[in-house]
């Protein structure tokens, strides 16, 4: 039957899920509860209409009358509604992707990998295409940043609902099957209704590891070969006369032209910056858990191939290499050989693949320290890859090239991409911890000396020893990168190598490290090129780099720079730092990869990834990209396999487009025309932003009054605290803004419907530019917006942030701040918002925010009434909570209810930090 109405399947699914949720509420909480939820919902919708001036008051009166039990009911109902609606929107995105693929000319979407290949061919750059494919290197890095507000239990429940919705969309369903799926959906929603939103205890680092690995198991592992296969197919030049009756082309019948260029990194279990709960032992456990998952996956693939490649081969036709390998298998695993000969005597490929599966099982036992036999395990992924290559040659010689370069190639891609470790684990630590550790060593301090809150000197050194042990056990690539937060000079990089040497001097092997400076403060970004220049000029470091293949990574921090100097200025500093770093690397003949530390929110470098890649400074991509995938972004991009494939295709295609011949020449002209203008804008924006946030000593207190920052800090979103280790002068009281992590800073402004980190300062900069240059200045900025992808991406992201602002709701939060001067602070924010919206729209040439993105504009408009309800409820709960004495027994429950609304608003806005 299928649930999706052909005209508007999204609206149909939203109505279905809303109706099922209503039934569950009536069933579980009673008819009166359901009717209350309906009255609140209707009042919220009416409050957004212009034809009823009394509606906002009715909504306020309804919420004012709620006791805590009914407040929890409303908070839970609207939160669940958004979680289910988000599922429906995700499903609609998949339907839209499929429809676009079917409708695309030749099945090629313009912003896809195949689209990039077509452009290169059309411009006569076929040779450059081959070179680009060979040098592609793309690394998404999954991080443990606590921006996923939902519990893993809730995430898993939602995925079960998503799978049922997908089945319900099948037009082949019988009426009985359709009814049963609806019954099961109602059952799942009932379970979801009673599932606690708030974590009972803080997440441990290993909890975070297991959460991320759920996406590996569900999506990334199986998606990888499908993605590479699609890329490989796009490289086959179309043959004359090809028609719809032909098969998928030559891919799968020849050795692939696409290698394993896509690899994942991970900070989950490795990022100890400000997280004293993460120890060297937990980092080693992380690798064991990752190995368990990836080897389970590889073993399952080998077992499936063993079951399917049932090719009978007489002994006299057995390829020599295959016969020799089976003889060695028999010597190593004689009992298994006897069993396999009885079952598959004339099917040598099945025997060979069964041996591979068993050896993978034994490898898993060894790497995870599990009990059981380990004889015959693989020493390395390279050994397994060589055996697969040997099998491919044998199959091809038997006339089974389709099997060799089809299903067996998929396994080979998985082995070459994931190895036995899954994702390469990266260590991160703050530069000041390293300086303190070296100072302690100079003083002859014992290992117990604390060099940072909760972190001992011994723990710092044990981290390097753990990396050595990981490399010995899982291979060098399992953990080579060491990221240094707040790098301010070349000495910060050299400190890491000194500490590694000290740790190795205690009997451990010196680990093979790629040290990655992270530039995140404004000063560091302005000096990044010079810092790298001095580092690469150091004789000792040059020798280290020679041993590492003359490859260097440099990381750019989008979050703290934004918090320090505002949205516009931070983006321009980052653009300049990229160009300076690339130029420094060229002077020293070093291959540089820029590592972009982007968050999910606009205020932390978020926005459409593919547009951000194409907006990079000239010469900074060149086939290589590395970037972080954080928090809720991981779930949004990698929960659904089709969306994950599309996101990765967009990323890969954008890298290819950004590496096109001639692209840099065109960008060079745009940079030349616009650099002085951006310098001017950035200076004005920075002054306006810092005047509000840093020059006013009372602003931190205002921030804590108008946002739920304290309540978010208590939410147990991740294993890290909301602020880094406290400086001595701020041990008492809340941390100052410069010590607050960027994630809760952005999350808090998002909750208050202000989104300040995503736009503040831009309006003042545009106004100052207009005042100096007149209307011609606005026209000039419009031309820059149309021809320079960097400016287009910058202003489009600001527009998206502004579209999510709601000053009407935000005024309710502002009313929570009652100290002298707070009214003036709020008026400054309102005035800057008005300036920014007016002038931004004039520059981009639109009448209203998001006129250029009508689907998103409509989605925000439809969501707003329901988000309003949660925001209005949150404001009331915050006022009540803050009015209570510290020993009031109701405070704990009020805090939980505030946190429930935080989850709901995050779901409604589809944004945290």
Order of alpha helices (4+ residues) and beta strands (2+ residues): alpha-alpha-alpha-alpha-alpha-alpha-beta-alpha-alpha-alpha-alpha-beta-alpha-alpha-alpha-alpha-alpha-alpha-alpha-beta-beta-alpha-beta-beta-alpha-beta-alpha-beta-alpha-alpha-beta-alpha-alpha-beta-alpha-beta-alpha-alpha-alpha-alpha-alpha-alpha-alpha-alpha-alpha-alpha-alpha-alpha
